[in-house]
């Protein structure tokens, strides 16, 4: 039998009397289903029958029906009442497949298969064949799964009566693949990006101090701190902590201040600034053996012990970090004791007073004296000039400067009231050398980088001096990413390196990094500043596919019978491949970015495009709403009817207002035309709209059986069912 179809069972009782005391009882198993009694007042034995209408369900498969003929002869009759029971009739019910005990989503566990993960049970008669599909292609349910296998699956059970399918998602909970520490520059656009992997794609929410936060495009110092990222999807929740460090340049220097001290006294000049990273300091001043630099708690201190004439002059403090730099210049005057000619009044002047010269280049400095003197000269490790009287100036010069520790001093002898005296000034000279080479490389890594993973780049600077004036700048393209300065007070050439931590995103694929070694030698140094740039270092970033923010799920409308192009374009490296799932099983899988939807019945249909590579996958849905044909025709028909009615009312009004003019023939013609138009409109509405949506009257044609006999139970129509004959013994009851 077929589930849901009507059948008639017949119980035949042979040669029984009296029939008016007969009750035929129908049983399904042990359950009474129906009973039949008879009114005929016949005392002689007769043959009678009873019928039972059934509509079997799948639960009735294998059920046993039986009928019992029972004579109810009252209290005077035999007890229990005489009865005869038929042999049982076993029925087999064929029914379409059904799938039970299914969840709409299944959590993926790597190494297991769909057979072990999915609890769905398919049942039907005949037993259905179960087939699994993923992206419109058959999928072996015993395959061991990996994260790449996450996605939408269809389980189809099929037998000769039909098929049934169930859709479910095999996915996994969120997984973060981001660094725990990021640095951004204050008031500049940042590329901070932290995505969570998972299927379906998790939604990520940011929290700061337990309050939901939205990361601004440009961050300030107030935005730094620890953030908690929470990612959620149907399969779970994941948390990730992230410390964001906001970098900013050094603030204005408020100390030191200009000062005057007595000869032989001691003084401390203090320089401090706030910045992130903490600023590094360096000083320029008249070099002397009694000056000592040191730093305490982020403050630079310049100690001058037993101040002498050499300490008189300008002192400049430079504060810098990799974001920026500031400086401040003050004056220090050393007051003399009981002399008429002291360092504060020393009449020597050097032109220029500060010299910045490249190693190996020529140098020339004049020392000029004002007033009467006994002689002036130069004291130097190279190019010394003996004391010369009766001159206004003396020149120290070298054709090729080859000394790194050179410190020339101009001095003069003078007569004072106290007797002969000598004063001098030391030349503030800086010898520099640009680096021989600057190169960039990745530390302990070769090949493509993975999005979200941290890498270290290293810039090597060879043979540069002096290192305390060196700044190594890191660029991504034309954008300054970082800078490094050095504290070592070394005048001779050295080799140094600088590192940059990067956490590349998909936006960095193909980015060019470079580093520049720049000597910041102050206003007296060459302009522009000497610099050497490395060759560009190109990075390749591999990342899982994703759709751009403006490429969300789409909803499209299309007239019935037409197709619409669906374009799916995701970004990914390696270049993603594509698969499509559609409402129709017969549609083939394609790896193209664009397909055209097939002719679909009216309603809403969903196409799913999945972009994937070896790093992951992401899907996008296209909802296609198919609009029935004729909707526009009906609209125009209704509009035409409305216009016709309006025209009729206007003409009626004109006739009423102008009854002295005979408009009757014209109006009658227009009315007749309107009636014809309205009739045609309704015919079109009926043909186009009503006929397409007609419901309720259908003819079901059944195949006729070739023969009917006493062993076949009939349902009153043309379908037949084999039955056993139920008989009553001929012996008297």
C-alpha positions as MATLAB code, in Angstrom:
seq = 'XXXXXXXXXXXXXXXXXXXXXXXXXXXXXXXXXXXXXXXXXXXXXXXXXXXXXXXXXXXXXXXXXXXXXXXXXXXXXXXXXXXXXXXXXXXXXXXXXXXXXXXXXXXXXXXXXXXXXXXXXXXXXXXXXXXXXXXXXXXXXXXXXXXXXXXXXXXXXXXXXXXXXXXXXXXXXXXXXXXXXXXXXXXXXXXXXXXXXXXXXXXXXXXXXXXXXXXXXXXXXXXXXXXXXXXXXXXXXXXXXXXXXXXXXXXXXXXXXXXXXXXXXXXXXXXXXXXXXXXXXXXXXXXXXXXXXXXXXXXXXXXXXXXXXXXXXXXXXXXXXXXXXXXXXXXXXXXXXXXXXXXXXXXXXXXXXXXXXXXXXXXXXXXXXXXXXXXXXXXXXXXXXXXXXXXXXXXXXXXXXXXXXXXXXXXXXXXXXXXXXXXXXXXXXXXXXXXXXXXXXXXXXXXXXXXXXXXXXXXXXXXXXXXXXXXXXXXXXXXXXXXXXXXXXXXXXXXXXXXXXXXXXXXXXXXXXXXXXXXXXXXXXXXXXXXXXXXXXXXXXXXXXXXXXXXXXXXXXXXXXXXXXXXXXXXXXXXXXXXXXXXXXXXXXXXXXXXXXXXXXXXXXXXXXXXXXXXXXXXXXXXXXXXXXXXXXXXXXXXXXXXXXXXXXXXXXXXXXXXXXXXXXXXXXXXXXXXXXXXXXXXXXXXXXXXXXXXXXXXXXXXXXXXXXXXXXXXXXXXXXXXXXXXXXXXXX';
ca = [
       0.000    0.000    0.000;
       1.029    3.608   -0.469;
       1.070    5.969    2.464;
      -1.819    8.410    2.444;
      -3.901    6.532   -0.097;
      -7.369    5.105    0.729;
      -7.921    1.350    0.752;
     -10.912   -0.878    1.603;
     -10.600   -4.118    3.545;
     -13.436   -6.664    3.359;
     -14.296   -9.382    5.870;
     -16.482  -12.213    4.516;
     -18.457  -14.341    6.984;
     -19.846  -17.577    5.516;
     -22.973  -19.477    6.586;
     -23.925  -17.839    9.879;
     -27.295  -17.567   11.705;
     -29.093  -15.726   13.027;
     -27.497  -12.716   11.348;
     -29.311  -10.151   13.538;
     -27.200  -11.329   16.494;
     -23.929  -11.006   14.559;
     -21.266   -8.345   15.262;
     -18.183   -8.181   13.058;
     -15.272   -6.528   14.892;
     -12.181   -5.119   13.136;
      -8.815   -5.145   14.926;
      -5.435   -3.620   14.136;
      -3.198   -5.680   16.296;
      -5.047   -5.763   19.623;
      -6.815   -2.442   19.072;
     -10.500   -2.413   18.116;
     -10.829   -0.263   15.013;
     -14.501   -0.700   14.029;
     -17.510   -3.021   14.344;
     -20.537   -3.840   12.206;
     -23.956   -5.219   13.224;
     -26.869   -6.383   10.997;
     -30.619   -5.622   11.025;
     -31.929   -8.447    8.825;
     -34.359  -10.767   10.724;
     -33.235  -13.956    9.094;
     -33.162  -17.201   11.044;
     -31.456  -19.346    8.411;
     -27.710  -19.227    7.722;
     -26.489  -16.520    5.343;
     -23.226  -15.117    3.951;
     -22.411  -11.516    4.944;
     -19.460   -9.136    4.616;
     -18.079   -6.074    6.425;
     -15.722   -3.423    5.053;
     -13.144   -1.174    6.711;
     -11.713    1.960    5.056;
      -8.074    2.628    5.972;
      -5.531    5.309    5.045;
      -2.223    3.774    6.078;
       0.745    5.786    7.297;
       4.369    4.789    7.644;
       3.608    3.729   11.214;
       1.241    1.057    9.830;
       3.986   -0.715    7.890;
       3.818   -4.361    9.012;
       0.527   -3.898   10.880;
      -1.810   -6.911   11.293;
      -5.525   -6.538   10.619;
      -8.068   -9.172   11.628;
     -11.849   -9.467   11.882;
     -13.899  -11.398   14.437;
     -17.449  -12.699   13.867;
     -19.193  -12.729   17.261;
     -22.747  -13.912   18.078;
     -24.208  -11.908   20.953;
     -27.062  -14.247   22.122;
     -27.873  -12.552   25.394;
     -27.552  -13.791   28.970;
     -29.294  -17.058   28.133;
     -26.773  -17.820   25.379;
     -23.387  -19.427   25.802;
     -20.738  -17.487   27.658;
     -18.441  -16.232   26.438;
     -20.279  -15.358   23.194;
     -19.350  -17.667   20.301;
     -16.776  -16.067   17.935;
     -14.597  -16.997   15.011;
     -11.472  -14.964   14.152;
      -9.938  -14.576   10.701;
      -6.323  -15.205    9.886;
      -4.307  -11.979   10.279;
      -3.801   -9.772    7.230;
      -0.312   -8.223    7.238;
       0.032   -4.995    5.267;
       3.185   -3.498    3.819;
       3.168    0.294    3.472;
       5.441    2.020    0.995;
       6.196    5.640    1.808;
       8.480    8.436    0.734;
      11.768    8.927    2.587;
      11.912   11.125    5.652;
      14.906   12.382    7.571;
      14.667   12.696   11.333;
      16.804   13.538   14.353;
      18.671   16.272   12.468;
      20.204   19.471   13.794;
      20.395   22.499   11.542;
      24.094   22.906   12.329;
      26.870   20.488   13.235;
      30.131   21.399   14.930;
      33.124   20.295   12.913;
      35.780   18.203   14.640;
      38.844   17.754   12.496;
      39.625   14.131   11.691;
      36.015   12.973   11.983;
      33.571   12.354    9.151;
      29.967   13.285    8.434;
      28.995    9.712    9.276;
      30.162   10.194   12.863;
      29.285   13.885   13.266;
      25.769   13.945   11.852;
      22.968   12.225   13.758;
      20.414   12.362   10.924;
      18.432    9.180   10.281;
      16.808    8.446    6.936;
      13.835    6.073    6.796;
      11.408    5.025    4.074;
       9.942    1.995    2.312;
      11.564    0.874    0.083;
      14.720    1.746    2.059;
      16.088    5.037    0.713;
      19.515    5.619   -0.775;
      21.314    8.449    1.046;
      23.548   10.852   -0.900;
      25.513   13.818    0.453;
      26.146   17.013   -1.494;
      28.406   19.981   -0.973;
      28.373   22.877   -3.415;
      26.169   20.875   -5.794;
      28.692   18.011   -5.944;
      28.474   14.602   -4.322;
      30.499   14.308   -1.141;
      31.813   11.122    0.443;
      30.376   11.111    3.956;
      33.234    8.949    5.254;
      35.870   11.559    4.331;
      37.866   12.849    7.284;
      37.060   16.547    7.613;
      39.308   19.563    7.978;
      38.416   23.224    8.456;
      38.429   23.640    4.701;
      35.422   21.322    4.571;
      33.254   23.685    6.614;
      30.220   24.876    4.687;
      26.664   24.107    3.618;
      25.758   20.459    3.090;
      22.673   18.724    1.738;
      21.631   15.218    2.759;
      19.252   13.621    0.241;
      17.311   10.402    0.823;
      15.678    8.885   -2.269;
      13.533    5.867   -3.117;
      11.042    4.972   -5.875;
       8.328    7.149   -4.312;
      10.286   10.370   -4.044;
      13.117   12.129   -2.294;
      13.655   14.454    0.629;
      16.566   16.713    1.448;
      17.748   18.492    4.541;
      20.205   21.371    4.612;
      22.586   21.931    7.453;
      25.771   23.796    8.227;
      29.015   22.098    9.180;
      31.113   24.743   10.849;
      33.462   25.551   13.669;
      33.738   28.182   16.328;
      35.759   31.400   16.083;
      39.550   31.310   16.135;
      41.620   34.492   16.381;
      44.876   34.755   14.474;
      46.049   38.173   15.620;
      48.908   39.606   17.612;
      48.357   40.511   21.265;
      50.161   43.851   20.883;
      49.801   46.561   18.250;
      51.361   49.975   17.856;
      49.644   52.882   16.125;
      50.654   56.496   15.657;
      48.487   59.165   17.251;
      46.255   61.181   14.917;
      47.206   59.116   11.875;
      45.117   56.570   10.007;
      46.029   53.064   11.054;
      45.710   49.694    9.354;
      44.955   47.747   12.517;
      42.872   44.749   11.570;
      42.030   41.660   13.585;
      39.746   39.100   12.000;
      38.454   35.894   13.497;
      38.375   32.731   11.447;
      35.336   30.469   11.655;
      32.324   29.205    9.761;
      29.936   30.903    9.519;
      32.125   33.995    9.567;
      32.070   35.228   13.180;
      30.904   38.658   14.227;
      33.627   40.475   16.184;
      32.848   42.987   18.948;
      35.463   45.181   20.666;
      35.370   45.990   24.384;
      37.461   48.352   26.473;
      37.061   48.240   30.249;
      33.935   46.051   29.813;
      32.255   48.679   27.607;
      31.602   48.028   23.922;
      33.931   50.223   21.889;
      34.297   51.209   18.272;
      37.845   51.577   17.059;
      38.314   55.093   15.598;
      40.039   55.542   12.252;
      42.556   57.866   13.940;
      43.520   57.119   17.527;
      44.607   59.490   20.276;
      46.578   58.920   23.453;
      43.295   58.336   25.315;
      42.503   55.351   23.080;
      45.484   53.275   24.126;
      45.063   50.402   26.551;
      43.869   46.829   26.613;
      40.965   45.728   24.452;
      39.031   42.472   24.580;
      37.725   41.158   21.268;
      34.779   38.762   21.332;
      33.926   36.717   18.245;
      30.651   34.805   18.008;
      28.973   32.480   15.569;
      26.530   29.602   15.842;
      29.264   27.257   17.007;
      30.761   29.188   19.873;
      32.506   32.243   21.252;
      36.191   33.185   21.406;
      37.944   36.017   23.239;
      41.233   37.705   22.404;
      43.114   40.331   24.405;
      44.972   43.083   22.599;
      47.163   45.863   23.969;
      47.173   48.945   21.745;
      50.094   51.296   22.256;
      49.518   54.789   20.842;
      52.789   56.411   19.810;
      53.278   60.190   19.784;
      56.249   62.548   19.314;
      58.117   64.294   22.156;
      56.400   67.246   23.774;
      57.867   70.739   24.006;
      60.975   70.997   26.197;
      60.430   73.399   29.141;
      63.871   72.951   30.670;
      66.745   73.897   30.695;
      66.916   77.668   31.133;
      69.764   80.082   30.361;
      72.056   80.569   33.340;
      75.209   82.309   34.570;
      77.664   80.703   37.010;
      80.864   81.753   38.683;
      84.190   80.459   37.531;
      84.938   77.200   39.378;
      81.324   76.537   40.351;
      79.266   73.508   39.282;
      75.926   73.522   37.522;
      73.407   70.967   36.196;
      71.321   71.557   33.067;
      68.157   69.433   32.912;
      66.232   68.412   29.772;
      62.907   66.517   29.838;
      60.092   65.769   27.409;
      57.137   63.390   27.232;
      56.648   61.027   24.309;
      55.911   57.440   23.363;
      58.300   55.732   22.941;
      60.190   57.538   25.693;
      62.387   60.181   24.049;
      66.118   59.801   23.756;
      68.306   62.848   24.408;
      71.492   64.269   23.028;
      73.288   67.556   23.627;
      75.448   69.879   21.577;
      77.666   72.230   23.580;
      81.282   73.472   23.856;
      83.142   70.189   24.379;
      85.199   70.109   27.559;
      86.594   67.460   29.881;
      84.609   68.701   32.892;
      81.165   67.934   31.354;
      79.281   64.687   32.045;
      75.961   63.493   30.563;
      73.613   60.996   32.218;
      69.896   60.166   32.241;
      67.629   59.435   35.214;
      63.949   58.423   34.936;
      63.543   59.757   31.421;
      65.317   63.067   32.164;
      68.704   63.985   30.674;
      71.151   65.753   32.987;
      74.247   67.662   31.867;
      76.705   68.104   34.768;
      79.368   70.831   34.507;
      82.000   70.536   37.249;
      84.381   73.372   38.185;
      83.158   75.637   35.386;
      85.897   77.194   33.298;
      86.204   79.481   30.342;
      85.712   76.500   27.989;
      82.160   76.008   29.248;
      80.943   79.363   28.095;
      78.499   79.228   25.150;
      75.269   77.715   23.777;
      73.803   74.409   24.942;
      71.163   72.608   22.844;
      69.136   69.615   24.017;
      67.522   67.354   21.389;
      64.672   65.021   22.383;
      63.558   62.506   19.794;
      61.791   59.219   19.322;
      60.810   57.381   16.171;
      57.718   59.574   15.757;
      59.346   63.019   15.926;
      61.833   65.295   17.662;
      62.130   68.703   19.367;
      65.041   70.786   20.663;
      65.762   73.770   22.865;
      68.870   76.015   23.090;
      70.031   77.998   26.142;
      73.143   80.011   27.010;
      75.607   79.472   29.835;
      77.855   82.342   30.959;
      80.842   81.684   33.228;
      81.610   84.791   35.274;
      85.332   85.502   35.994;
      86.920   86.431   39.410;
      89.370   89.331   39.921;
      90.476   89.458   36.281;
      89.903   91.889   33.523;
      90.168   89.268   30.824;
      88.204   86.086   31.467;
      86.562   83.499   29.282;
      83.353   85.443   29.343;
      85.246   88.348   27.842;
      87.683   86.343   25.698;
      87.961   88.379   22.474;
      88.384   85.348   20.239;
      85.761   84.486   17.679;
      85.681   81.493   15.314;
      84.038   81.662   11.928;
      82.172   79.387   11.614;
      81.732   78.635   15.310;
      80.386   75.117   14.592;
      81.709   72.932   11.796;
      80.168   69.786   10.328;
      82.520   68.151    7.834;
      82.464   64.893    5.933;
      85.327   62.532    6.567;
      87.979   63.072    3.885;
      86.733   66.534    2.880;
      88.688   69.816    3.346;
      87.994   72.103    6.291;
      88.823   75.770    6.987;
      88.050   77.869   10.094;
      89.207   81.407   10.910;
      89.896   82.553   14.468;
      89.558   86.325   14.746;
      90.711   88.495   17.648;
      89.415   91.915   18.669;
      91.681   94.205   20.628;
      95.366   94.079   21.552;
      96.985   90.680   21.958;
     100.405   89.130   22.321;
      99.691   86.418   19.751;
      97.047   83.920   18.608;
      97.274   80.380   17.236;
      95.653   76.967   16.836;
      96.216   73.853   18.866;
      95.127   70.646   17.069;
      96.160   67.034   16.452;
      96.302   67.916   12.749;
      97.073   71.310   11.218;
      98.295   73.152   14.328;
      99.201   76.848   13.847;
     101.929   78.404   15.980;
     101.336   81.582   17.965;
     101.311   84.574   15.639;
     101.515   88.181   16.914;
     100.279   91.257   15.122;
      97.560   89.481   13.124;
      93.792   89.907   13.206;
      93.010   86.281   12.488;
      94.622   82.910   12.123;
      93.320   80.038    9.954;
      93.137   76.346   10.749;
      92.722   74.310    7.595;
      93.147   70.782    6.253;
      92.888   69.597    2.663;
      91.703   66.182    3.802;
      90.254   65.643    7.255;
      91.102   62.085    8.368;
      90.831   62.270   12.147;
      87.736   61.159   14.051;
      88.701   62.467   17.508;
      90.038   65.858   16.367;
      89.223   68.842   18.653;
      90.983   72.079   17.508;
      91.372   74.987   19.946;
      92.074   78.644   19.155;
      93.986   80.435   21.933;
      95.535   83.842   22.522;
      97.846   85.643   24.942;
      96.773   88.963   26.462;
      98.156   91.545   28.896;
      95.857   92.385   31.769;
      96.192   94.566   34.858;
      97.019   91.450   36.761;
      99.687   90.459   34.264;
      99.866   88.100   31.236;
      96.857   85.901   30.766;
      95.669   83.381   28.182;
      92.210   82.440   26.976;
      90.969   80.092   24.315;
      87.949   78.594   22.634;
      87.546   75.036   21.365;
      85.989   74.495   17.964;
      82.713   72.569   18.003;
      83.418   70.113   15.158;
      81.522   67.049   13.993;
      83.066   64.604   11.540;
      80.528   62.432    9.756;
      80.430   59.645    7.237;
      77.328   58.329    5.430;
      76.920   54.534    5.507;
      78.556   52.324    2.912;
      75.359   50.333    2.504;
      71.814   49.988    3.853;
      69.945   46.723    3.351;
      66.676   45.199    4.547;
      65.687   41.558    5.119;
      63.177   39.398    6.988;
      64.502   37.687   10.111;
      64.304   33.861    9.980;
      61.697   33.865    7.214;
      61.534   33.475    3.463;
      58.620   33.342    1.046;
      55.035   34.629    1.404;
      53.772   35.891    4.753;
      50.465   34.880    6.360;
      47.873   37.477    7.311;
      47.700   38.115   11.048;
      51.071   36.537   11.821;
      53.881   38.660   13.223;
      57.192   39.026   11.374;
      60.412   40.938   12.027;
      62.194   43.004    9.398;
      65.801   44.054    9.925;
      67.651   47.027    8.455;
      71.449   46.804    8.507;
      73.502   50.015    8.279;
      77.196   49.530    7.539;
      80.078   51.820    8.533;
      78.381   55.053    9.638;
      79.556   57.890   11.934;
      78.742   59.411   14.296;
      76.013   56.997   15.366;
      74.412   59.378   17.896;
      73.220   61.521   14.997;
      71.776   58.583   13.063;
      68.055   58.035   12.593;
      66.852   54.913   10.785;
      63.422   55.500    9.253;
      61.107   52.703    8.149;
      58.685   53.291    5.279;
      55.837   51.294    3.839;
      55.510   52.794    0.408;
      55.687   56.528    1.108;
      54.297   56.265    4.650;
      56.650   56.570    7.622;
      56.068   53.507    9.832;
      58.778   53.799   12.489;
      62.100   55.347   13.347;
      65.085   54.393   15.499;
      67.730   56.647   17.044;
      70.912   55.744   18.943;
      72.399   56.955   22.245;
      75.977   55.727   21.922;
      78.488   58.618   21.968;
      80.886   57.090   19.453;
      82.705   59.246   16.935;
      84.221   56.449   14.828;
      82.277   54.429   12.209;
      80.170   51.492   13.431;
      77.702   48.935   12.056;
      74.179   49.102   13.493;
      70.811   47.513   12.815;
      67.170   48.411   13.357;
      64.176   46.060   13.486;
      60.516   46.538   12.631;
      57.727   44.237   13.813;
      54.916   43.889   11.296;
      51.625   41.997   11.331;
      50.579   42.087    7.675;
      46.963   42.198    6.528;
      45.480   41.538    3.121;
      45.876   45.259    2.357;
      49.655   44.812    2.652;
      49.917   42.252   -0.144;
      52.514   43.620   -2.556;
      53.576   46.372   -0.138;
      57.103   47.773   -0.418;
      59.111   48.319    2.753;
      62.318   50.327    2.798;
      64.602   51.824    5.420;
      66.530   55.076    5.243;
      69.677   55.856    7.255;
      69.642   59.618    7.853;
      72.239   61.748    9.649;
      70.561   64.625   11.500;
      73.561   66.973   11.879;
      71.668   70.112   12.823;
      71.387   73.458   11.016;
      75.161   73.624   10.480;
      75.173   70.276    8.694;
      74.567   69.694    4.991;
      71.092   70.328    3.641;
      69.301   68.189    2.713;
      70.445   65.754    5.373;
      72.767   62.976    4.182;
      70.795   59.765    3.748;
      71.135   56.354    2.146;
      68.058   54.316    1.247;
      67.835   50.548    1.036;
      66.492   48.693   -1.957;
      62.730   48.097   -1.580;
      61.658   44.898    0.166;
      58.455   43.567   -1.399;
      56.212   41.332    0.693;
      53.609   38.852   -0.499;
      50.746   38.215    1.932;
      48.624   35.082    1.752;
      45.133   35.428    3.226;
      41.789   33.684    3.144;
      39.080   34.981    0.783;
      36.800   37.807    1.863;
      34.233   40.054    0.247;
      34.635   43.812    0.457;
      32.453   45.779    2.890;
      30.285   47.085    0.037;
      29.806   43.591   -1.402;
      27.169   42.277    1.015;
      24.457   39.745    0.288;
      22.295   40.860   -2.640;
      18.570   40.721   -3.331;
      17.400   40.871   -6.957;
      14.023   40.779   -8.685;
      13.521   39.077  -12.036;
      10.389   38.399  -14.128;
       9.253   34.810  -14.330;
      10.922   32.906  -17.155;
      14.028   35.096  -17.244;
      17.495   34.712  -15.772;
      19.678   37.266  -14.057;
      23.508   37.378  -13.980;
      24.975   36.820  -10.512;
      28.524   38.074  -10.023;
      30.650   36.911   -7.128;
      34.088   38.473   -6.687;
      36.185   37.911   -3.577;
      39.691   38.955   -2.674;
      42.181   36.324   -1.599;
      45.741   35.139   -2.013;
      46.253   32.568   -3.418;
      43.562   33.582   -5.892;
      40.278   32.031   -4.691;
      38.288   29.454   -6.588;
      34.476   29.580   -6.575;
      31.628   27.147   -6.135;
      27.909   27.816   -6.379;
      24.925   26.160   -4.742;
      21.515   26.850   -6.248;
      17.841   26.042   -5.606;
      17.772   23.438   -8.407;
      19.621   20.175   -7.928;
      20.158   19.791  -11.651;
      22.271   22.946  -11.879;
      25.920   22.119  -12.379;
      28.771   23.257  -10.209;
      30.925   25.974  -11.737;
      34.166   27.630  -10.761;
      33.280   30.874  -12.527;
      32.861   34.191  -10.754;
      29.606   34.807  -12.610;
      26.635   32.590  -13.424;
      23.159   33.306  -14.739;
      20.197   32.137  -12.687;
      17.986   29.662  -14.506;
      14.270   30.003  -15.161;
      12.657   29.552  -11.765;
       9.050   29.403  -10.565;
       7.611   32.449   -8.796;
       8.871   32.878   -5.265;
      12.117   33.501   -3.405;
      15.199   31.461   -4.250;
      18.688   31.627   -2.754;
      21.968   31.100   -4.604;
      25.134   30.795   -2.506;
      28.592   31.608   -3.843;
      31.549   30.256   -1.866;
      35.053   31.603   -2.467;
      37.827   29.400   -1.110;
      41.544   28.794   -1.100;
      43.821   26.701    1.111;
      43.597   29.271    3.922;
      39.807   29.397    4.282;
      36.535   30.281    2.644;
      33.673   32.787    2.735;
      30.183   32.701    1.272;
      27.781   35.258   -0.158;
      24.044   34.816   -0.749;
      22.034   36.072   -3.725;
      18.292   36.158   -3.036;
      16.415   36.017   -6.347;
      12.764   37.040   -6.142;
      10.897   35.744   -9.195;
       7.874   37.925   -9.998;
       4.960   36.189  -11.844;
       4.379   37.280  -15.437;
       1.275   39.354  -15.977;
       1.618   41.530  -12.930;
       2.468   44.571  -15.069;
      -0.312   43.728  -17.545;
      -2.858   43.632  -14.755;
      -1.586   46.977  -13.501;
      -2.030   48.580  -16.913;
      -5.479   47.020  -17.307;
      -6.625   48.369  -13.969;
      -5.211   51.774  -14.875;
      -7.091   51.684  -18.207;
     -10.342   50.800  -16.473;
      -9.861   53.686  -14.083;
      -9.265   56.111  -16.938;
     -12.341   54.826  -18.775;
     -14.519   55.316  -15.701;
     -13.095   58.813  -15.191;
     -13.809   59.675  -18.830;
     -17.360   58.381  -18.484;
     -17.963   60.557  -15.407;
     -16.570   63.644  -17.151;
     -18.798   63.143  -20.186;
     -21.800   62.572  -17.950;
     -21.068   65.814  -16.173;
     -20.768   67.674  -19.498;
     -24.077   66.232  -20.663;
     -25.756   67.303  -17.455;
     -24.372   70.859  -17.735;
     -25.196   71.200  -21.464;
     -28.543   69.525  -21.914;
     -29.524   72.017  -24.608;
     -26.872   70.458  -26.887;
     -27.505   66.918  -28.101;
     -24.371   64.993  -26.972;
     -26.322   61.805  -26.505;
     -25.090   59.955  -29.649;
     -21.452   60.826  -28.821;
     -21.787   59.781  -25.196;
     -23.521   56.535  -26.182;
     -20.653   55.679  -28.522;
     -18.014   56.434  -25.880;
     -19.893   54.405  -23.261;
     -20.116   51.457  -25.655;
     -16.397   51.724  -26.349;
     -15.646   51.863  -22.599;
     -17.771   48.749  -22.003;
     -15.877   46.884  -24.729;
     -12.499   47.975  -23.275;
     -13.497   46.948  -19.758;
     -14.718   43.565  -21.015;
     -11.474   42.941  -22.874;
      -9.497   43.986  -19.788;
     -11.328   41.515  -17.561;
     -10.818   38.739  -20.106;
      -7.085   39.458  -20.093;
      -7.024   39.547  -16.297;
      -8.759   36.192  -16.204;
      -6.434   34.594  -18.777;
      -3.206   36.015  -17.396;
      -3.754   36.224  -13.668;
      -6.531   33.870  -12.567;
      -5.516   30.984  -14.805;
      -1.930   31.194  -13.517;
      -3.025   31.017   -9.888;
      -6.035   28.665  -10.153;
      -6.182   26.091   -7.401;
      -8.404   23.287   -6.168;
      -9.643   21.416   -9.258;
      -7.297   18.691  -10.501;
      -7.896   15.254  -12.072;
      -5.877   12.308  -10.816;
      -5.658    9.456  -13.332;
      -5.160    6.015  -11.810;
      -4.099    2.860  -13.632;
      -6.838    0.187  -13.717;
      -6.236   -3.350  -12.520;
      -6.595   -6.001  -15.177;
      -8.970   -8.217  -13.168;
     -11.017   -8.250  -10.011;
     -11.776  -11.371   -7.998;
     -12.901  -12.577   -4.606;
      -9.349  -12.310   -3.211;
      -9.013   -8.605   -4.035;
     -10.324   -5.847   -1.764;
     -11.666   -2.896   -3.771;
     -11.644    0.722   -2.666;
     -14.597    1.670   -4.814;
     -12.430    3.047   -7.602;
      -9.848    1.396   -9.835;
      -6.986    0.613   -7.445;
      -6.715   -2.860   -6.020;
      -5.179   -4.595   -3.040;
      -4.586   -8.346   -2.573;
      -6.627   -9.659    0.387;
      -7.171  -12.921    2.146;
     -10.725  -14.268    2.234;
     -12.167  -14.177    5.769;
     -14.666  -17.066    6.215;
     -16.965  -18.480    8.872;
     -17.119  -22.312    9.343;
     -20.366  -23.952    8.140;
     -21.083  -25.677   11.432;
     -23.943  -24.213   13.439;
     -23.136  -21.608   16.014;
];
